[in-house]
Amino acid sequence: MDRQETLGRILETGVIAVVRLQSSERLLEVARAIDAGGIRAIEFTMTTPGAIDTLVSAAAAMGDRIVLGAGTVLDGPTARAAILAGARFIVAPTLSRETIETCHRHGAVAIPGAYTPTEILTAWEWGADLVKVFPATGLGPRYFKDVLAPLPQVRLVPTGGVDLESVGPFIEAGAAAVAVGSNLVDPRVVAAGDLGALTEKARAYRSAVDAARDGLRRR
C-alpha cells in the first residue's frame, strides 16, 4: 500500500482510533474489535509498552484489512522504527520536520501536531499529509472553520477531547477526519474484556462521521 492509498483509506474511514493502554497484551484484540465496528485506521501510541512488537503482529494479522499507525512519535528514528514494524501512518503531538521527511522517505503518511494557524501552515508547507490539531478540547469546531477560511487547502484532524457529540460539528466545520482516544477506546472497557461494547462504540463514531458528511453533501 503506497502513501496515497493509505491517505485515501484514512480519509474514507474518517475516524482514527487512538489506542493508548498501559499494556500491549490486548492491543490486537482491541484492533479487531474496532475494525468490526467499521473503523479502518487504528493508531497504537508509542507510550504503550511493546507497541512496536504489536505493530509487527497486527500488520501480519490484519494488514490487508486496516491501516495501522503509530502515535506519540517525537522524532525521525522512532518514526522509522514504527514504519519498519508495519505502521503506514505516523502521528505526532508536535511539529517536527525530521519526522515528516522520514515518513515520506519510507512511503508513510505524516500527521504532525500543530495548534496555531502559523504551526498549521508550517506543517503543511513541510509536507504534512494531514495536520493533527492538538489539543482540540478547548478550541471547538468554530476554530476549524475560522482557520480553514484562509487555509482551505489544509486537511485538519481534531484530536483530544473529541466525543460523539462533537464529531458531527467538527466534520461540518471542515475537518477531514477526527481522531478519538479514550472516548472510544476506554481502558476500563478493555480491562473488563467488553470488546462488544468497543465494537458498538466504533460503529457509532463511524456512523456519526458518515451522517455529517451526508448532511454536507445535501447542502
N, C-alpha and C positions, 0 to 999 in steps of 0.2 A: 504494500500500500504506500503510494507516494504522498508527499506533503499535501498536495492539493486535494487528493481523495480523503485524507484524514480530516482536513479542514471542512470539506463538504459534509462529511458524516457528523462532525460536531455541530455544525450549523443546522443540519437536518433534524437532529435529535433535539437541539435547543436547550438541553439541560446537561450540565456537567455535574456528576455526583462526586462530591469530595469525601473520601473515606479517610478519616483520621481516628485511629484507635490506639489503645495502649499496648496492643499485641497484634502480631500479624497472623495469629493462629486461625482466625476465621475470615481473613480477607477474601479468599477465593469463594467461600460460601456467600459472603456478602455481595460480591460481584455477580454471582449467578442470580441472586435474588433481585438485584437492581436491574439486571438485564431482562429478567422475566417481567418486570414492570414497564419495559419499553424504553428505558434509558440506556443508550449505547456508548456514551462517553463516561468513563469512570477514571477518577484520579486517586491514586494512592499517594498520600503525603509522605515525604521522606522523614518526617518526625515519628512515623510508626516503625518500631524496631522490626528489622527483617523485611522492610519494604522492597528492597532490590531483589531479594530471593523470591518474594511473592510475585513480583512483576514477571520474572522468568517463568514461574509456574502458570500464572494466569495467561501469559502470552501463548504458551504451549497449549493450554486447555481451551482458551476462548478467543484467541487472536483473530479468528475469522468472523466472530460474531460481534465483538465490541471493539471500541477504540480505547486503548489503555493509555493513561498519562501518569506523570509523576508531578507531585506538587511540593510546595515549600522548597523549591530548588533555588539556591542562593548564588551559584557560580557555575562556570563552564565545565569543570571536571565532574561535578555531580550530575549535571545535565547529560554529559557524555556517558557516564556510567549507567544512568537510568535508560537512556536510549538503547544502549547495547544490551540492556536487560529485557527490552521489549516495549518501552514507552514510545508512543507515537506522537505525544504532545507533552510539552513541558510548561508548567505553571510556576510563576514566581510571585512572592508577595511584594517585591520591589523591582526596580528597573536596573537591568544590567545588560550592557551592550554585548559583553563577552558571552553571556548565556544565550542571547538571541542568535548571535553568529554561530555558536556551537550547534544550536538546534538546526539551523539551516544547512550547516556543513554536513550534518548527518541525516538530512531529509525529514526532520521532525517539525511540527507546528510549535511556534513560540508564543506563549501567552504571559508576558511580563505584567507586573503590577504597577499601577500608577494611581494618582489621586487628583492632582490639579490638572487644569487644561494644558499647561506647559509640559508636564510629565506625560500626559496622554499623547500629545502631538510628538514629543520626542521619541516615545516608544514606537509610534507609527513610522516616523522618519527613519528609525533604526531597523525597520523591517518586521515589526511585530505582526503576526497574523491576526491576532485578537488582542485586545488590551483589557486586562482584568482591572476593574476599578475597585480598589480595596482600601479601607473597609467601606462598604456601601451603606452600612447600617444607618449612619446619621445623615446621609446625603439624600436618599429617596429618589423616586423616578423623575421628579422635576429637574434635578441636576443633570440627568442624562439628556433630557430634552433640550436643556439650555446649552450644554456642551456640543451636542450634535447639530445645533443650528448653524454654527460657523465651521464645524468639522464633520460634515455628513459622510465623509469617506471612511471614517474610523469605525471599526467594529468593536463595540464595548460589551463587556461581560460583568455585570454587578456581582460582587462576591462579598459575603459577610452579612449575616442577618436576613438573607433572602428567605421568605417563607411562602406558604401557599397563597396568602392574601396579597403579597406584593409581586408575585410572578407576573400576573397579567398587566398591572400598571408599568412594570419595568419594560416588558415587551412592547407595550403600546407607546412607551416613551422613546423607543428606538433601539433598545438593547438587542444585540444579535443573538444572545443566548444568556442563560443565567447559570451561576454555579451555586450549588446548595450543599452545605455541610451537615452539621448536626441536626438541623431541622428535618433532614431527610434520613441521614444515617445516624440515628440516635444510639450512642454507645450502650445505653441501658437496654434498648430493644435488642441489640446484637448480643449483649451478655445474657439476656433471657432466652436467646435462641428463637425469638419470634420472627423468623425470616419471612413468613407470610405477610406480617404487618409491614415489613420493609418493602416487599413487592407491591403492596397496595399503595403505600405512600409514593413510591416511584411512579406508579401508574397515575396517581393524582397530579403529580408535578408535570409529567409529560402531557396530560390532558389539559392542564392549565395553560401551558405554552401553546398547544395546538389551538385552543379556543381563542386565545388572544390574537394569534396570527390570523385565524379565520375572520375575526372581527375587523382586523385591519384591512384585509382583502375586500371586505364588503363595503368599506367606506368609499 
